[in-house]
Each structure stands twice: as C-alpha cells, then as structure tokens.
Amino acid sequence: MDECSQHFTEKCGYEVGDSVFEGSPVSDACCRGLVSLGKTCQDLFVANALDSLSNAEKPQFLANSTKVWNRCVAVALSPSSSIYPVKVSNQKALDNCRIHFSKNCALELVNHISKGETVSDNCCRHIVHAKKPCHQLFLDWSLGYQPNVDRSRVFEKSNKIWNRCVAITVSPSLSAPTVKN
C-alpha cells in the first residue's frame, strides 16, 4: 500500500475515492495517474477504504470501483488522452466539420451525451459520414462550454455512440445521408 501511495497524489486519491463512494468525476490527469499505478493499487486503496463499511454496502462500491477503473482506462488509452476546448487553430477544421452536421443532428448528439437521449439512425449516418475526427472535434468544442462535465464519461459515451453509429451505417440496407438544415 505504501508503494502505491508514494506514486499517487493526495488530491487524486481523494478524487478517486469520491468517485467510488459519491459518484464524483475523476479528472483526466488523475485517471492517467491511476492507470499508471495499475489495477492492483486501485484495488488496495478501495479494499482499505471498504474495511470500515458494512458488508451490505461493499458490493455497490466494488461495482463503482470497476466503473471508475474502466473510465480511467478509456481516458488513458484515448489518442488525445483528454477532451479539451477547441483552440483558434482548430476553428477552420471545426467549420469544415460543421458542413456534415445538421443543427438537429448536433443537438441530438449533445443531448445524447448530456441527457442520455437517443441519436437517430439518420444522425448516426451523418456522424460517420463526417468521420471520427469531426465527431471528436465537435464534442471537444461542445465541452468547451460545459466546464463541470465529467470528461471521462463523455469520452466513454462518445466511443459508444461512434461504435453504434458505425454499426448502423455499415448495414447494407442503409444509404448515405443527406444533410438538411
């Protein structure tokens, strides 16, 4: 346990603990730190914290711990390893991406990420037609206006919707989308 705690900041320890026990978000930096320590260290931290709880509470917190770990692995393995507000240098790329998205589709995507609403099959075809870099750039830009969002969960949802949309789009019965504004 001492070896694990020497390589993890107190701040990140609290973030991970708050995420497991209270559902609070974990920053990308702390996720990367946790993953670099390894699952064994996370399991030791959680087991130590669970010692003071009743057996009835433990299964839920162990499940939460697994969810936190999985989100952190997704963040750590992300090519960009973070979702960030679009910089001015990316504005031209964002403008080029916007021609592939209708306003309704953009709203569907944001509502899916923030509220869990469904993204239509037609919108999925637009997303895939625009390509993954546009999908990611659009989400980065959208998150620039939502500073208190759990970026690791957004990344996880973003990958799930991308995979779902690819599956829908490659179906032989579906054709390429037409953009409607």
HUNOR-V532803 format. One line per field, one symbol per residue. phi: phi as a letter, one per 40 degrees, with the letter a starting at -180 (. if undefined). Layout:
BEGIN
phi: ???
END
This chain:
BEGIN
phi: .cccccbbccdcdcdccccccbgccbcdccccccccchcdccccdcdcccdcbcccccdcccccccccdccccdcccddcfabbcccdccccccccccccbccccdcdccccccbgcccccccdccccccgcdcdccccdcccccbcccccccccccccccccccccccccccbbccbcbb
END
